[in-house]
Amino acid sequence: MEKMLKITLKKSCIGRLEKHIATARTLGLRRVRQTVVHRATPQILGMVSRISHLVEVEEVAGEQQ
């Protein structure tokens, strides 16, 4: 069973740096309170750490997605 992350956009991307907006879009986050589930790969963890002030992350178990 692999580690999965449930990522929720908690704050708006309006007025943020272009890098942060692009990172949120790449993760699949378009609207506030939108949630996506991704595998916990180094690439995803790096994107989450870049916009950690905008998102909330929970670890979920299982083969979701």
PDB file of N, H, CA, C and O in Angstrom:
ATOM      1  N   MET A   1       0.858  -1.172   0.000  1.00  0.00           N
ATOM      2  CA  MET A   1       0.000   0.000   0.000  1.00  0.00           C
ATOM      3  C   MET A   1       0.906   1.237   0.000  1.00  0.00           C
ATOM      4  O   MET A   1       1.781   1.377   0.855  1.00  0.00           O
ATOM      5  N   GLU A   2       0.690   2.102  -0.940  1.00  0.00           N
ATOM      6  H   GLU A   2      -0.021   1.988  -1.634  1.00  0.00           H
ATOM      7  CA  GLU A   2       1.547   3.277  -1.039  1.00  0.00           C
ATOM      8  C   GLU A   2       0.917   4.488  -0.350  1.00  0.00           C
ATOM      9  O   GLU A   2      -0.295   4.555  -0.144  1.00  0.00           O
ATOM     10  N   LYS A   3       1.760   5.413  -0.011  1.00  0.00           N
ATOM     11  H   LYS A   3       2.745   5.359  -0.178  1.00  0.00           H
ATOM     12  CA  LYS A   3       1.324   6.613   0.687  1.00  0.00           C
ATOM     13  C   LYS A   3       0.651   7.578  -0.291  1.00  0.00           C
ATOM     14  O   LYS A   3       1.169   7.847  -1.375  1.00  0.00           O
ATOM     15  N   MET A   4      -0.489   8.082   0.105  1.00  0.00           N
ATOM     16  H   MET A   4      -0.910   7.864   0.985  1.00  0.00           H
ATOM     17  CA  MET A   4      -1.223   9.043  -0.715  1.00  0.00           C
ATOM     18  C   MET A   4      -1.411  10.325   0.102  1.00  0.00           C
ATOM     19  O   MET A   4      -1.502  10.286   1.329  1.00  0.00           O
ATOM     20  N   LEU A   5      -1.469  11.450  -0.595  1.00  0.00           N
ATOM     21  H   LEU A   5      -1.395  11.481  -1.592  1.00  0.00           H
ATOM     22  CA  LEU A   5      -1.678  12.743   0.051  1.00  0.00           C
ATOM     23  C   LEU A   5      -2.973  13.360  -0.448  1.00  0.00           C
ATOM     24  O   LEU A   5      -3.242  13.393  -1.648  1.00  0.00           O
ATOM     25  N   LYS A   6      -3.766  13.847   0.491  1.00  0.00           N
ATOM     26  H   LYS A   6      -3.548  13.820   1.466  1.00  0.00           H
ATOM     27  CA  LYS A   6      -4.977  14.592   0.157  1.00  0.00           C
ATOM     28  C   LYS A   6      -4.626  16.070   0.349  1.00  0.00           C
ATOM     29  O   LYS A   6      -4.365  16.511   1.468  1.00  0.00           O
ATOM     30  N   ILE A   7      -4.622  16.824  -0.740  1.00  0.00           N
ATOM     31  H   ILE A   7      -4.834  16.466  -1.649  1.00  0.00           H
ATOM     32  CA  ILE A   7      -4.169  18.216  -0.740  1.00  0.00           C
ATOM     33  C   ILE A   7      -5.371  19.115  -1.001  1.00  0.00           C
ATOM     34  O   ILE A   7      -6.084  18.942  -1.989  1.00  0.00           O
ATOM     35  N   THR A   8      -5.589  20.080  -0.101  1.00  0.00           N
ATOM     36  H   THR A   8      -5.010  20.220   0.701  1.00  0.00           H
ATOM     37  CA  THR A   8      -6.714  21.003  -0.206  1.00  0.00           C
ATOM     38  C   THR A   8      -6.195  22.430  -0.278  1.00  0.00           C
ATOM     39  O   THR A   8      -5.375  22.838   0.545  1.00  0.00           O
ATOM     40  N   LEU A   9      -6.670  23.192  -1.263  1.00  0.00           N
ATOM     41  H   LEU A   9      -7.335  22.860  -1.932  1.00  0.00           H
ATOM     42  CA  LEU A   9      -6.300  24.598  -1.381  1.00  0.00           C
ATOM     43  C   LEU A   9      -7.090  25.391  -0.343  1.00  0.00           C
ATOM     44  O   LEU A   9      -8.319  25.430  -0.407  1.00  0.00           O
ATOM     45  N   LYS A  10      -6.406  26.021   0.609  1.00  0.00           N
ATOM     46  H   LYS A  10      -5.408  25.989   0.660  1.00  0.00           H
ATOM     47  CA  LYS A  10      -7.059  26.729   1.707  1.00  0.00           C
ATOM     48  C   LYS A  10      -7.109  28.239   1.508  1.00  0.00           C
ATOM     49  O   LYS A  10      -7.997  28.911   2.034  1.00  0.00           O
ATOM     50  N   LYS A  11      -6.161  28.768   0.751  1.00  0.00           N
ATOM     51  H   LYS A  11      -5.440  28.223   0.323  1.00  0.00           H
ATOM     52  CA  LYS A  11      -6.121  30.215   0.521  1.00  0.00           C
ATOM     53  C   LYS A  11      -6.084  30.488  -0.976  1.00  0.00           C
ATOM     54  O   LYS A  11      -5.614  29.661  -1.757  1.00  0.00           O
ATOM     55  N   SER A  12      -6.573  31.633  -1.359  1.00  0.00           N
ATOM     56  H   SER A  12      -6.955  32.305  -0.725  1.00  0.00           H
ATOM     57  CA  SER A  12      -6.639  32.012  -2.762  1.00  0.00           C
ATOM     58  C   SER A  12      -5.245  32.256  -3.339  1.00  0.00           C
ATOM     59  O   SER A  12      -4.317  32.633  -2.624  1.00  0.00           O
ATOM     60  N   CYS A  13      -5.123  32.038  -4.625  1.00  0.00           N
ATOM     61  H   CYS A  13      -5.877  31.733  -5.206  1.00  0.00           H
ATOM     62  CA  CYS A  13      -3.859  32.292  -5.333  1.00  0.00           C
ATOM     63  C   CYS A  13      -3.801  33.712  -5.897  1.00  0.00           C
ATOM     64  O   CYS A  13      -2.797  34.097  -6.496  1.00  0.00           O
ATOM     65  N   ILE A  14      -4.854  34.482  -5.712  1.00  0.00           N
ATOM     66  H   ILE A  14      -5.669  34.169  -5.225  1.00  0.00           H
ATOM     67  CA  ILE A  14      -4.881  35.849  -6.231  1.00  0.00           C
ATOM     68  C   ILE A  14      -3.801  36.677  -5.541  1.00  0.00           C
ATOM     69  O   ILE A  14      -3.712  36.695  -4.313  1.00  0.00           O
ATOM     70  N   GLY A  15      -2.989  37.353  -6.330  1.00  0.00           N
ATOM     71  H   GLY A  15      -3.060  37.337  -7.327  1.00  0.00           H
ATOM     72  CA  GLY A  15      -1.941  38.213  -5.792  1.00  0.00           C
ATOM     73  C   GLY A  15      -0.683  37.475  -5.384  1.00  0.00           C
ATOM     74  O   GLY A  15       0.225  38.085  -4.821  1.00  0.00           O
ATOM     75  N   ARG A  16      -0.603  36.182  -5.651  1.00  0.00           N
ATOM     76  H   ARG A  16      -1.341  35.686  -6.108  1.00  0.00           H
ATOM     77  CA  ARG A  16       0.576  35.392  -5.290  1.00  0.00           C
ATOM     78  C   ARG A  16       1.585  35.424  -6.424  1.00  0.00           C
ATOM     79  O   ARG A  16       1.286  35.887  -7.524  1.00  0.00           O
ATOM     80  N   LEU A  17       2.778  34.931  -6.147  1.00  0.00           N
ATOM     81  H   LEU A  17       3.022  34.555  -5.253  1.00  0.00           H
ATOM     82  CA  LEU A  17       3.807  34.841  -7.175  1.00  0.00           C
ATOM     83  C   LEU A  17       3.359  33.887  -8.284  1.00  0.00           C
ATOM     84  O   LEU A  17       2.631  32.928  -8.029  1.00  0.00           O
ATOM     85  N   GLU A  18       3.793  34.156  -9.503  1.00  0.00           N
ATOM     86  H   GLU A  18       4.384  34.935  -9.711  1.00  0.00           H
ATOM     87  CA  GLU A  18       3.437  33.307 -10.640  1.00  0.00           C
ATOM     88  C   GLU A  18       3.866  31.858 -10.418  1.00  0.00           C
ATOM     89  O   GLU A  18       3.159  30.933 -10.817  1.00  0.00           O
ATOM     90  N   LYS A  19       5.026  31.658  -9.781  1.00  0.00           N
ATOM     91  H   LYS A  19       5.600  32.410  -9.456  1.00  0.00           H
ATOM     92  CA  LYS A  19       5.498  30.304  -9.488  1.00  0.00           C
ATOM     93  C   LYS A  19       4.501  29.554  -8.615  1.00  0.00           C
ATOM     94  O   LYS A  19       4.238  28.372  -8.833  1.00  0.00           O
ATOM     95  N   HIS A  20       3.949  30.251  -7.622  1.00  0.00           N
ATOM     96  H   HIS A  20       4.163  31.212  -7.445  1.00  0.00           H
ATOM     97  CA  HIS A  20       3.008  29.614  -6.699  1.00  0.00           C
ATOM     98  C   HIS A  20       1.691  29.294  -7.402  1.00  0.00           C
ATOM     99  O   HIS A  20       1.106  28.233  -7.184  1.00  0.00           O
ATOM    100  N   ILE A  21       1.235  30.209  -8.239  1.00  0.00           N
ATOM    101  H   ILE A  21       1.710  31.070  -8.416  1.00  0.00           H
ATOM    102  CA  ILE A  21       0.001  29.974  -8.995  1.00  0.00           C
ATOM    103  C   ILE A  21       0.185  28.779  -9.920  1.00  0.00           C
ATOM    104  O   ILE A  21      -0.688  27.915  -9.996  1.00  0.00           O
ATOM    105  N   ALA A  22       1.315  28.722 -10.625  1.00  0.00           N
ATOM    106  H   ALA A  22       2.024  29.425 -10.564  1.00  0.00           H
ATOM    107  CA  ALA A  22       1.583  27.623 -11.554  1.00  0.00           C
ATOM    108  C   ALA A  22       1.698  26.294 -10.818  1.00  0.00           C
ATOM    109  O   ALA A  22       1.249  25.266 -11.326  1.00  0.00           O
ATOM    110  N   THR A  23       2.281  26.301  -9.650  1.00  0.00           N
ATOM    111  H   THR A  23       2.645  27.136  -9.237  1.00  0.00           H
ATOM    112  CA  THR A  23       2.412  25.079  -8.863  1.00  0.00           C
ATOM    113  C   THR A  23       1.045  24.556  -8.434  1.00  0.00           C
ATOM    114  O   THR A  23       0.782  23.356  -8.515  1.00  0.00           O
ATOM    115  N   ALA A  24       0.181  25.452  -7.981  1.00  0.00           N
ATOM    116  H   ALA A  24       0.395  26.426  -7.915  1.00  0.00           H
ATOM    117  CA  ALA A  24      -1.173  25.047  -7.578  1.00  0.00           C
ATOM    118  C   ALA A  24      -1.928  24.465  -8.775  1.00  0.00           C
ATOM    119  O   ALA A  24      -2.608  23.447  -8.644  1.00  0.00           O
ATOM    120  N   ARG A  25      -1.811  25.101  -9.928  1.00  0.00           N
ATOM    121  H   ARG A  25      -1.259  25.928 -10.034  1.00  0.00           H
ATOM    122  CA  ARG A  25      -2.485  24.607 -11.133  1.00  0.00           C
ATOM    123  C   ARG A  25      -1.947  23.241 -11.538  1.00  0.00           C
ATOM    124  O   ARG A  25      -2.716  22.366 -11.934  1.00  0.00           O
ATOM    125  N   THR A  26      -0.640  23.053 -11.444  1.00  0.00           N
ATOM    126  H   THR A  26      -0.016  23.764 -11.122  1.00  0.00           H
ATOM    127  CA  THR A  26      -0.029  21.786 -11.801  1.00  0.00           C
ATOM    128  C   THR A  26      -0.519  20.662 -10.894  1.00  0.00           C
ATOM    129  O   THR A  26      -0.686  19.529 -11.345  1.00  0.00           O
ATOM    130  N   LEU A  27      -0.748  20.967  -9.634  1.00  0.00           N
ATOM    131  H   LEU A  27      -0.612  21.887  -9.268  1.00  0.00           H
ATOM    132  CA  LEU A  27      -1.284  19.975  -8.710  1.00  0.00           C
ATOM    133  C   LEU A  27      -2.759  19.684  -8.983  1.00  0.00           C
ATOM    134  O   LEU A  27      -3.305  18.707  -8.470  1.00  0.00           O
ATOM    135  N   GLY A  28      -3.400  20.524  -9.783  1.00  0.00           N
ATOM    136  H   GLY A  28      -2.957  21.317 -10.199  1.00  0.00           H
ATOM    137  CA  GLY A  28      -4.809  20.314 -10.105  1.00  0.00           C
ATOM    138  C   GLY A  28      -5.743  21.136  -9.247  1.00  0.00           C
ATOM    139  O   GLY A  28      -6.949  20.889  -9.226  1.00  0.00           O
ATOM    140  N   LEU A  29      -5.200  22.112  -8.540  1.00  0.00           N
ATOM    141  H   LEU A  29      -4.220  22.313  -8.557  1.00  0.00           H
ATOM    142  CA  LEU A  29      -6.003  22.952  -7.651  1.00  0.00           C
ATOM    143  C   LEU A  29      -6.402  24.231  -8.373  1.00  0.00           C
ATOM    144  O   LEU A  29      -5.546  25.032  -8.747  1.00  0.00           O
ATOM    145  N   ARG A  30      -7.689  24.417  -8.565  1.00  0.00           N
ATOM    146  H   ARG A  30      -8.384  23.766  -8.261  1.00  0.00           H
ATOM    147  CA  ARG A  30      -8.189  25.579  -9.294  1.00  0.00           C
ATOM    148  C   ARG A  30      -8.962  26.539  -8.387  1.00  0.00           C
ATOM    149  O   ARG A  30      -8.897  27.755  -8.567  1.00  0.00           O
ATOM    150  N   ARG A  31      -9.695  25.988  -7.410  1.00  0.00           N
ATOM    151  H   ARG A  31      -9.747  25.001  -7.264  1.00  0.00           H
ATOM    152  CA  ARG A  31     -10.561  26.809  -6.552  1.00  0.00           C
ATOM    153  C   ARG A  31     -10.240  26.570  -5.082  1.00  0.00           C
ATOM    154  O   ARG A  31      -9.720  25.519  -4.708  1.00  0.00           O
ATOM    155  N   VAL A  32     -10.554  27.550  -4.266  1.00  0.00           N
ATOM    156  H   VAL A  32     -10.976  28.404  -4.570  1.00  0.00           H
ATOM    157  CA  VAL A  32     -10.394  27.414  -2.821  1.00  0.00           C
ATOM    158  C   VAL A  32     -11.313  26.292  -2.348  1.00  0.00           C
ATOM    159  O   VAL A  32     -12.433  26.159  -2.841  1.00  0.00           O
ATOM    160  N   ARG A  33     -10.850  25.492  -1.405  1.00  0.00           N
ATOM    161  H   ARG A  33      -9.940  25.600  -1.005  1.00  0.00           H
ATOM    162  CA  ARG A  33     -11.533  24.323  -0.828  1.00  0.00           C
ATOM    163  C   ARG A  33     -11.613  23.140  -1.786  1.00  0.00           C
ATOM    164  O   ARG A  33     -12.306  22.166  -1.494  1.00  0.00           O
ATOM    165  N   GLN A  34     -10.925  23.201  -2.915  1.00  0.00           N
ATOM    166  H   GLN A  34     -10.361  23.992  -3.152  1.00  0.00           H
ATOM    167  CA  GLN A  34     -10.864  22.056  -3.824  1.00  0.00           C
ATOM    168  C   GLN A  34      -9.811  21.080  -3.296  1.00  0.00           C
ATOM    169  O   GLN A  34      -8.752  21.495  -2.824  1.00  0.00           O
ATOM    170  N   THR A  35     -10.108  19.799  -3.378  1.00  0.00           N
ATOM    171  H   THR A  35     -10.968  19.462  -3.762  1.00  0.00           H
ATOM    172  CA  THR A  35      -9.216  18.763  -2.869  1.00  0.00           C
ATOM    173  C   THR A  35      -8.824  17.818  -3.987  1.00  0.00           C
ATOM    174  O   THR A  35      -9.651  17.441  -4.818  1.00  0.00           O
ATOM    175  N   VAL A  36      -7.548  17.438  -4.000  1.00  0.00           N
ATOM    176  H   VAL A  36      -6.877  17.744  -3.325  1.00  0.00           H
ATOM    177  CA  VAL A  36      -7.037  16.443  -4.940  1.00  0.00           C
ATOM    178  C   VAL A  36      -6.238  15.406  -4.159  1.00  0.00           C
ATOM    179  O   VAL A  36      -5.761  15.685  -3.059  1.00  0.00           O
ATOM    180  N   VAL A  37      -6.094  14.215  -4.726  1.00  0.00           N
ATOM    181  H   VAL A  37      -6.481  13.989  -5.619  1.00  0.00           H
ATOM    182  CA  VAL A  37      -5.312  13.149  -4.101  1.00  0.00           C
ATOM    183  C   VAL A  37      -4.186  12.771  -5.053  1.00  0.00           C
ATOM    184  O   VAL A  37      -4.413  12.501  -6.233  1.00  0.00           O
ATOM    185  N   HIS A  38      -2.959  12.758  -4.514  1.00  0.00           N
ATOM    186  H   HIS A  38      -2.775  12.977  -3.556  1.00  0.00           H
ATOM    187  CA  HIS A  38      -1.778  12.402  -5.303  1.00  0.00           C
ATOM    188  C   HIS A  38      -0.936  11.407  -4.532  1.00  0.00           C
ATOM    189  O   HIS A  38      -1.010  11.334  -3.305  1.00  0.00           O
ATOM    190  N   ARG A  39      -0.133  10.637  -5.259  1.00  0.00           N
ATOM    191  H   ARG A  39      -0.074  10.696  -6.255  1.00  0.00           H
ATOM    192  CA  ARG A  39       0.856   9.774  -4.614  1.00  0.00           C
ATOM    193  C   ARG A  39       1.931  10.661  -3.993  1.00  0.00           C
ATOM    194  O   ARG A  39       2.214  11.748  -4.496  1.00  0.00           O
ATOM    195  N   ALA A  40       2.519  10.197  -2.913  1.00  0.00           N
ATOM    196  H   ALA A  40       2.289   9.314  -2.504  1.00  0.00           H
ATOM    197  CA  ALA A  40       3.545  10.967  -2.206  1.00  0.00           C
ATOM    198  C   ALA A  40       4.917  10.741  -2.849  1.00  0.00           C
ATOM    199  O   ALA A  40       5.782  10.089  -2.265  1.00  0.00           O
ATOM    200  N   THR A  41       5.105  11.280  -4.043  1.00  0.00           N
ATOM    201  H   THR A  41       4.401  11.809  -4.518  1.00  0.00           H
ATOM    202  CA  THR A  41       6.393  11.181  -4.737  1.00  0.00           C
ATOM    203  C   THR A  41       7.244  12.394  -4.357  1.00  0.00           C
ATOM    204  O   THR A  41       6.708  13.384  -3.859  1.00  0.00           O
ATOM    205  N   PRO A  42       8.538  12.337  -4.581  1.00  0.00           N
ATOM    206  CA  PRO A  42       9.392  13.492  -4.279  1.00  0.00           C
ATOM    207  C   PRO A  42       8.973  14.757  -5.034  1.00  0.00           C
ATOM    208  O   PRO A  42       9.101  15.863  -4.509  1.00  0.00           O
ATOM    209  N   GLN A  43       8.474  14.599  -6.262  1.00  0.00           N
ATOM    210  H   GLN A  43       8.370  13.701  -6.689  1.00  0.00           H
ATOM    211  CA  GLN A  43       8.053  15.751  -7.046  1.00  0.00           C
ATOM    212  C   GLN A  43       6.837  16.423  -6.420  1.00  0.00           C
ATOM    213  O   GLN A  43       6.790  17.648  -6.305  1.00  0.00           O
ATOM    214  N   ILE A  44       5.857  15.626  -6.016  1.00  0.00           N
ATOM    215  H   ILE A  44       5.895  14.631  -6.109  1.00  0.00           H
ATOM    216  CA  ILE A  44       4.649  16.169  -5.394  1.00  0.00           C
ATOM    217  C   ILE A  44       4.986  16.801  -4.054  1.00  0.00           C
ATOM    218  O   ILE A  44       4.481  17.878  -3.736  1.00  0.00           O
ATOM    219  N   LEU A  45       5.831  16.151  -3.263  1.00  0.00           N
ATOM    220  H   LEU A  45       6.241  15.276  -3.522  1.00  0.00           H
ATOM    221  CA  LEU A  45       6.221  16.706  -1.965  1.00  0.00           C
ATOM    222  C   LEU A  45       6.940  18.040  -2.132  1.00  0.00           C
ATOM    223  O   LEU A  45       6.766  18.945  -1.316  1.00  0.00           O
ATOM    224  N   GLY A  46       7.749  18.169  -3.184  1.00  0.00           N
ATOM    225  H   GLY A  46       7.890  17.434  -3.847  1.00  0.00           H
ATOM    226  CA  GLY A  46       8.426  19.429  -3.452  1.00  0.00           C
ATOM    227  C   GLY A  46       7.449  20.535  -3.824  1.00  0.00           C
ATOM    228  O   GLY A  46       7.603  21.678  -3.394  1.00  0.00           O
ATOM    229  N   MET A  47       6.439  20.191  -4.629  1.00  0.00           N
ATOM    230  H   MET A  47       6.315  19.262  -4.979  1.00  0.00           H
ATOM    231  CA  MET A  47       5.429  21.188  -5.006  1.00  0.00           C
ATOM    232  C   MET A  47       4.621  21.613  -3.784  1.00  0.00           C
ATOM    233  O   MET A  47       4.316  22.794  -3.615  1.00  0.00           O
ATOM    234  N   VAL A  48       4.279  20.655  -2.941  1.00  0.00           N
ATOM    235  H   VAL A  48       4.527  19.696  -3.078  1.00  0.00           H
ATOM    236  CA  VAL A  48       3.507  20.973  -1.736  1.00  0.00           C
ATOM    237  C   VAL A  48       4.323  21.862  -0.808  1.00  0.00           C
ATOM    238  O   VAL A  48       3.774  22.790  -0.214  1.00  0.00           O
ATOM    239  N   SER A  49       5.603  21.606  -0.670  1.00  0.00           N
ATOM    240  H   SER A  49       6.049  20.853  -1.152  1.00  0.00           H
ATOM    241  CA  SER A  49       6.424  22.435   0.218  1.00  0.00           C
ATOM    242  C   SER A  49       6.568  23.860  -0.323  1.00  0.00           C
ATOM    243  O   SER A  49       6.711  24.806   0.452  1.00  0.00           O
ATOM    244  N   ARG A  50       6.532  24.013  -1.642  1.00  0.00           N
ATOM    245  H   ARG A  50       6.417  23.244  -2.271  1.00  0.00           H
ATOM    246  CA  ARG A  50       6.639  25.341  -2.245  1.00  0.00           C
ATOM    247  C   ARG A  50       5.415  26.206  -1.925  1.00  0.00           C
ATOM    248  O   ARG A  50       5.538  27.417  -1.742  1.00  0.00           O
ATOM    249  N   ILE A  51       4.237  25.579  -1.857  1.00  0.00           N
ATOM    250  H   ILE A  51       4.138  24.595  -2.006  1.00  0.00           H
ATOM    251  CA  ILE A  51       3.014  26.341  -1.588  1.00  0.00           C
ATOM    252  C   ILE A  51       2.363  25.902  -0.271  1.00  0.00           C
ATOM    253  O   ILE A  51       1.139  25.917  -0.138  1.00  0.00           O
ATOM    254  N   SER A  52       3.190  25.513   0.691  1.00  0.00           N
ATOM    255  H   SER A  52       4.184  25.501   0.583  1.00  0.00           H
ATOM    256  CA  SER A  52       2.668  25.010   1.966  1.00  0.00           C
ATOM    257  C   SER A  52       1.823  26.038   2.711  1.00  0.00           C
ATOM    258  O   SER A  52       0.967  25.666   3.514  1.00  0.00           O
ATOM    259  N   HIS A  53       2.049  27.313   2.457  1.00  0.00           N
ATOM    260  H   HIS A  53       2.744  27.615   1.805  1.00  0.00           H
ATOM    261  CA  HIS A  53       1.275  28.367   3.117  1.00  0.00           C
ATOM    262  C   HIS A  53      -0.124  28.520   2.507  1.00  0.00           C
ATOM    263  O   HIS A  53      -0.963  29.229   3.064  1.00  0.00           O
ATOM    264  N   LEU A  54      -0.381  27.867   1.378  1.00  0.00           N
ATOM    265  H   LEU A  54       0.300  27.291   0.926  1.00  0.00           H
ATOM    266  CA  LEU A  54      -1.674  27.960   0.703  1.00  0.00           C
ATOM    267  C   LEU A  54      -2.513  26.694   0.832  1.00  0.00           C
ATOM    268  O   LEU A  54      -3.721  26.730   0.600  1.00  0.00           O
ATOM    269  N   VAL A  55      -1.892  25.579   1.199  1.00  0.00           N
ATOM    270  H   VAL A  55      -0.910  25.550   1.388  1.00  0.00           H
ATOM    271  CA  VAL A  55      -2.587  24.291   1.179  1.00  0.00           C
ATOM    272  C   VAL A  55      -2.585  23.623   2.550  1.00  0.00           C
ATOM    273  O   VAL A  55      -1.813  23.966   3.445  1.00  0.00           O
ATOM    274  N   GLU A  56      -3.490  22.649   2.669  1.00  0.00           N
ATOM    275  H   GLU A  56      -4.118  22.370   1.942  1.00  0.00           H
ATOM    276  CA  GLU A  56      -3.531  21.776   3.837  1.00  0.00           C
ATOM    277  C   GLU A  56      -3.337  20.357   3.306  1.00  0.00           C
ATOM    278  O   GLU A  56      -3.967  19.965   2.324  1.00  0.00           O
ATOM    279  N   VAL A  57      -2.467  19.594   3.954  1.00  0.00           N
ATOM    280  H   VAL A  57      -1.955  19.912   4.752  1.00  0.00           H
ATOM    281  CA  VAL A  57      -2.126  18.265   3.467  1.00  0.00           C
ATOM    282  C   VAL A  57      -2.464  17.229   4.537  1.00  0.00           C
ATOM    283  O   VAL A  57      -2.137  17.393   5.712  1.00  0.00           O
ATOM    284  N   GLU A  58      -3.129  16.153   4.096  1.00  0.00           N
ATOM    285  H   GLU A  58      -3.394  16.019   3.142  1.00  0.00           H
ATOM    286  CA  GLU A  58      -3.423  15.020   4.974  1.00  0.00           C
ATOM    287  C   GLU A  58      -2.897  13.765   4.302  1.00  0.00           C
ATOM    288  O   GLU A  58      -2.935  13.642   3.078  1.00  0.00           O
ATOM    289  N   GLU A  59      -2.405  12.835   5.110  1.00  0.00           N
ATOM    290  H   GLU A  59      -2.374  12.935   6.104  1.00  0.00           H
ATOM    291  CA  GLU A  59      -1.959  11.564   4.572  1.00  0.00           C
ATOM    292  C   GLU A  59      -3.122  10.591   4.615  1.00  0.00           C
ATOM    293  O   GLU A  59      -3.772  10.440   5.650  1.00  0.00           O
ATOM    294  N   VAL A  60      -3.384   9.943   3.514  1.00  0.00           N
ATOM    295  H   VAL A  60      -2.856  10.067   2.674  1.00  0.00           H
ATOM    296  CA  VAL A  60      -4.445   8.938   3.447  1.00  0.00           C
ATOM    297  C   VAL A  60      -3.830   7.642   2.951  1.00  0.00           C
ATOM    298  O   VAL A  60      -2.858   7.664   2.196  1.00  0.00           O
ATOM    299  N   ALA A  61      -4.382   6.522   3.365  1.00  0.00           N
ATOM    300  H   ALA A  61      -5.172   6.504   3.978  1.00  0.00           H
ATOM    301  CA  ALA A  61      -3.860   5.224   2.962  1.00  0.00           C
ATOM    302  C   ALA A  61      -4.722   4.654   1.843  1.00  0.00           C
ATOM    303  O   ALA A  61      -5.921   4.920   1.769  1.00  0.00           O
ATOM    304  N   GLY A  62      -4.106   3.880   0.991  1.00  0.00           N
ATOM    305  H   GLY A  62      -3.132   3.664   1.051  1.00  0.00           H
ATOM    306  CA  GLY A  62      -4.891   3.172   0.001  1.00  0.00           C
ATOM    307  C   GLY A  62      -4.525   3.451  -1.417  1.00  0.00           C
ATOM    308  O   GLY A  62      -3.630   4.240  -1.720  1.00  0.00           O
ATOM    309  N   GLU A  63      -5.245   2.779  -2.286  1.00  0.00           N
ATOM    310  H   GLU A  63      -5.972   2.138  -2.040  1.00  0.00           H
ATOM    311  CA  GLU A  63      -5.056   2.880  -3.721  1.00  0.00           C
ATOM    312  C   GLU A  63      -6.115   3.809  -4.316  1.00  0.00           C
ATOM    313  O   GLU A  63      -6.901   3.379  -5.161  1.00  0.00           O
ATOM    314  N   GLN A  64      -6.148   5.043  -3.902  1.00  0.00           N
ATOM    315  H   GLN A  64      -5.510   5.393  -3.216  1.00  0.00           H
ATOM    316  CA  GLN A  64      -7.115   5.997  -4.440  1.00  0.00           C
ATOM    317  C   GLN A  64      -6.548   6.636  -5.688  1.00  0.00           C
ATOM    318  O   GLN A  64      -5.337   6.641  -5.910  1.00  0.00           O
ATOM    319  N   GLN A  65      -7.434   7.170  -6.493  1.00  0.00           N
ATOM    320  H   GLN A  65      -8.418   7.166  -6.313  1.00  0.00           H
ATOM    321  CA  GLN A  65      -7.100   7.941  -7.684  1.00  0.00           C
ATOM    322  C   GLN A  65      -7.553   7.291  -8.920  1.00  0.00           C
ATOM    323  O   GLN A  65      -7.343   7.823 -10.010  1.00  0.00           O
TER     324      GLN A  65
END
